[in-house]
Amino acid sequence: MEKIQQFLQPYNIEVTDDEILQLCAQVDADIDQLTDQQAQAIATQILELRLASGKLATNSKPKNGNGKLGKNSPRRKSTPPLQGAIAHASQVSNQEIQSLEDVLTQGIDAYTTDKADQLLSTIRNAPKDVVSKFVSKAMEEEADVDSFRAIGDELVAGIFGISATNAAE
């Protein structure tokens, strides 16, 4: 807290411990182990909040006449680090990536389940398809009924181990 108050001292800003704790929580920083960079970022946020609310008085009369500060002026503000914004953007980005990953995982799971069901159906229907295609091919080969019946008898004998004449008895 002392580091933050040191950064705010040139601006004569009083800040409460609660405000500092709240800002530390927003950037996910440990109040007892703040780096100088984190402390400066929090101090900058406090300055921006005070400027936005109008609670920070600014001197509108420039001392050098044209309102611009020299490059090495001690009054020139340093560019505040964007740690808070970067941390927030990173968190949002990680949430979006996780959401996309979840959607893709569900989609892939549904797709693979559907393909597995199709493959299982194809395997279940394969014997029927083989017999159907065999019959179709046999019909193309043999035009007369007796030849086709002989092929059917051989097929039954080969598959079931019985002859058509024994089965009829």
PAPATOR-160567 format. One record per residue (C-alpha): residue number from 1; residue in one letter; z, y, x. Coordinates in steps of 0.2 Angstrom, whole numbers, plus 5000, padded with zeros to 4 digits. Layout:
N
<rec NUM "A" <Z Y X>>
...
//
This chain:
169
<rec 1 "M" <5000 5000 5000>>
<rec 2 "E" <5004 5011 5014>>
<rec 3 "K" <4986 5009 5021>>
<rec 4 "I" <4979 5015 5004>>
<rec 5 "Q" <4990 5030 5003>>
<rec 6 "Q" <4985 5035 5021>>
<rec 7 "F" <4967 5035 5016>>
<rec 8 "L" <4971 5046 5000>>
<rec 9 "Q" <4983 5058 5009>>
<rec 10 "P" <4969 5070 5014>>
<rec 11 "Y" <4965 5072 4996>>
<rec 12 "N" <4983 5075 4990>>
<rec 13 "I" <4982 5060 4977>>
<rec 14 "E" <4997 5052 4971>>
<rec 15 "V" <4994 5034 4966>>
<rec 16 "T" <5006 5021 4958>>
<rec 17 "D" <5010 5004 4964>>
<rec 18 "D" <5003 4997 4947>>
<rec 19 "E" <4986 5005 4950>>
<rec 20 "I" <4985 4998 4967>>
<rec 21 "L" <4990 4981 4962>>
<rec 22 "Q" <4978 4981 4948>>
<rec 23 "L" <4963 4987 4959>>
<rec 24 "C" <4968 4973 4972>>
<rec 25 "A" <4967 4960 4958>>
<rec 26 "Q" <4950 4966 4953>>
<rec 27 "V" <4943 4963 4971>>
<rec 28 "D" <4954 4948 4973>>
<rec 29 "A" <4963 4955 4988>>
<rec 30 "D" <4981 4951 4993>>
<rec 31 "I" <4991 4967 4993>>
<rec 32 "D" <5002 4961 5008>>
<rec 33 "Q" <4987 4957 5019>>
<rec 34 "L" <4975 4971 5016>>
<rec 35 "T" <4962 4974 5030>>
<rec 36 "D" <4958 4992 5034>>
<rec 37 "Q" <4941 4989 5026>>
<rec 38 "Q" <4949 4983 5009>>
<rec 39 "A" <4962 4997 5009>>
<rec 40 "Q" <4948 5010 5011>>
<rec 41 "A" <4937 5002 4997>>
<rec 42 "I" <4952 5002 4986>>
<rec 43 "A" <4956 5020 4990>>
<rec 44 "T" <4938 5025 4987>>
<rec 45 "Q" <4939 5017 4970>>
<rec 46 "I" <4954 5027 4966>>
<rec 47 "L" <4945 5043 4972>>
<rec 48 "E" <4930 5039 4961>>
<rec 49 "L" <4942 5035 4946>>
<rec 50 "R" <4950 5052 4948>>
<rec 51 "L" <4934 5061 4950>>
<rec 52 "A" <4927 5053 4934>>
<rec 53 "S" <4943 5057 4924>>
<rec 54 "G" <4943 5075 4931>>
<rec 55 "K" <4960 5073 4938>>
<rec 56 "L" <4954 5077 4956>>
<rec 57 "A" <4952 5096 4960>>
<rec 58 "T" <4938 5099 4971>>
<rec 59 "N" <4935 5115 4981>>
<rec 60 "S" <4918 5122 4975>>
<rec 61 "K" <4916 5135 4989>>
<rec 62 "P" <4909 5128 5005>>
<rec 63 "K" <4915 5134 5021>>
<rec 64 "N" <4899 5134 5031>>
<rec 65 "G" <4889 5144 5018>>
<rec 66 "N" <4876 5131 5012>>
<rec 67 "G" <4887 5118 5005>>
<rec 68 "K" <4882 5104 5018>>
<rec 69 "L" <4893 5096 5030>>
<rec 70 "G" <4888 5093 5048>>
<rec 71 "K" <4884 5075 5053>>
<rec 72 "N" <4900 5074 5063>>
<rec 73 "S" <4911 5084 5052>>
<rec 74 "P" <4929 5078 5050>>
<rec 75 "R" <4928 5082 5031>>
<rec 76 "R" <4912 5072 5028>>
<rec 77 "K" <4916 5056 5018>>
<rec 78 "S" <4911 5040 5025>>
<rec 79 "T" <4900 5028 5014>>
<rec 80 "P" <4912 5017 5005>>
<rec 81 "P" <4910 4999 5008>>
<rec 82 "L" <4903 4989 4993>>
<rec 83 "Q" <4915 4974 4994>>
<rec 84 "G" <4921 4975 4976>>
<rec 85 "A" <4903 4977 4969>>
<rec 86 "I" <4897 4963 4981>>
<rec 87 "A" <4911 4951 4976>>
<rec 88 "H" <4908 4954 4957>>
<rec 89 "A" <4889 4952 4960>>
<rec 90 "S" <4892 4936 4969>>
<rec 91 "Q" <4904 4929 4956>>
<rec 92 "V" <4891 4933 4942>>
<rec 93 "S" <4878 4925 4952>>
<rec 94 "N" <4888 4909 4956>>
<rec 95 "Q" <4892 4908 4937>>
<rec 96 "E" <4873 4910 4933>>
<rec 97 "I" <4869 4896 4946>>
<rec 98 "Q" <4882 4885 4939>>
<rec 99 "S" <4876 4887 4921>>
<rec 100 "L" <4858 4884 4926>>
<rec 101 "E" <4864 4868 4936>>
<rec 102 "D" <4873 4862 4920>>
<rec 103 "V" <4858 4865 4909>>
<rec 104 "L" <4846 4856 4922>>
<rec 105 "T" <4858 4841 4923>>
<rec 106 "Q" <4859 4839 4904>>
<rec 107 "G" <4840 4841 4903>>
<rec 108 "I" <4837 4828 4917>>
<rec 109 "D" <4850 4816 4909>>
<rec 110 "A" <4841 4817 4892>>
<rec 111 "Y" <4824 4815 4901>>
<rec 112 "T" <4829 4800 4911>>
<rec 113 "T" <4838 4792 4896>>
<rec 114 "D" <4822 4794 4886>>
<rec 115 "K" <4811 4786 4899>>
<rec 116 "A" <4823 4772 4901>>
<rec 117 "D" <4822 4769 4883>>
<rec 118 "Q" <4803 4769 4883>>
<rec 119 "L" <4803 4757 4898>>
<rec 120 "L" <4815 4745 4889>>
<rec 121 "S" <4804 4745 4874>>
<rec 122 "T" <4789 4742 4884>>
<rec 123 "I" <4797 4727 4893>>
<rec 124 "R" <4803 4720 4876>>
<rec 125 "N" <4786 4721 4869>>
<rec 126 "A" <4777 4714 4884>>
<rec 127 "P" <4777 4696 4879>>
<rec 128 "K" <4769 4701 4862>>
<rec 129 "D" <4756 4712 4871>>
<rec 130 "V" <4752 4698 4883>>
<rec 131 "V" <4749 4686 4869>>
<rec 132 "S" <4739 4698 4859>>
<rec 133 "K" <4728 4703 4873>>
<rec 134 "F" <4726 4685 4878>>
<rec 135 "V" <4720 4681 4860>>
<rec 136 "S" <4708 4696 4861>>
<rec 137 "K" <4701 4690 4877>>
<rec 138 "A" <4699 4672 4871>>
<rec 139 "M" <4690 4677 4856>>
<rec 140 "E" <4678 4687 4867>>
<rec 141 "E" <4675 4671 4877>>
<rec 142 "E" <4673 4658 4863>>
<rec 143 "A" <4663 4662 4848>>
<rec 144 "D" <4666 4646 4839>>
<rec 145 "V" <4682 4641 4830>>
<rec 146 "D" <4685 4624 4837>>
<rec 147 "S" <4684 4630 4855>>
<rec 148 "F" <4697 4644 4851>>
<rec 149 "R" <4708 4631 4843>>
<rec 150 "A" <4707 4620 4858>>
<rec 151 "I" <4712 4635 4869>>
<rec 152 "G" <4727 4638 4857>>
<rec 153 "D" <4732 4620 4858>>
<rec 154 "E" <4732 4621 4877>>
<rec 155 "L" <4742 4637 4877>>
<rec 156 "V" <4755 4630 4865>>
<rec 157 "A" <4756 4614 4875>>
<rec 158 "G" <4758 4624 4891>>
<rec 159 "I" <4772 4636 4884>>
<rec 160 "F" <4782 4624 4873>>
<rec 161 "G" <4778 4607 4881>>
<rec 162 "I" <4772 4600 4865>>
<rec 163 "S" <4754 4595 4859>>
<rec 164 "A" <4748 4602 4842>>
<rec 165 "T" <4745 4584 4836>>
<rec 166 "N" <4763 4579 4840>>
<rec 167 "A" <4769 4595 4831>>
<rec 168 "A" <4760 4591 4815>>
<rec 169 "E" <4768 4574 4814>>
//
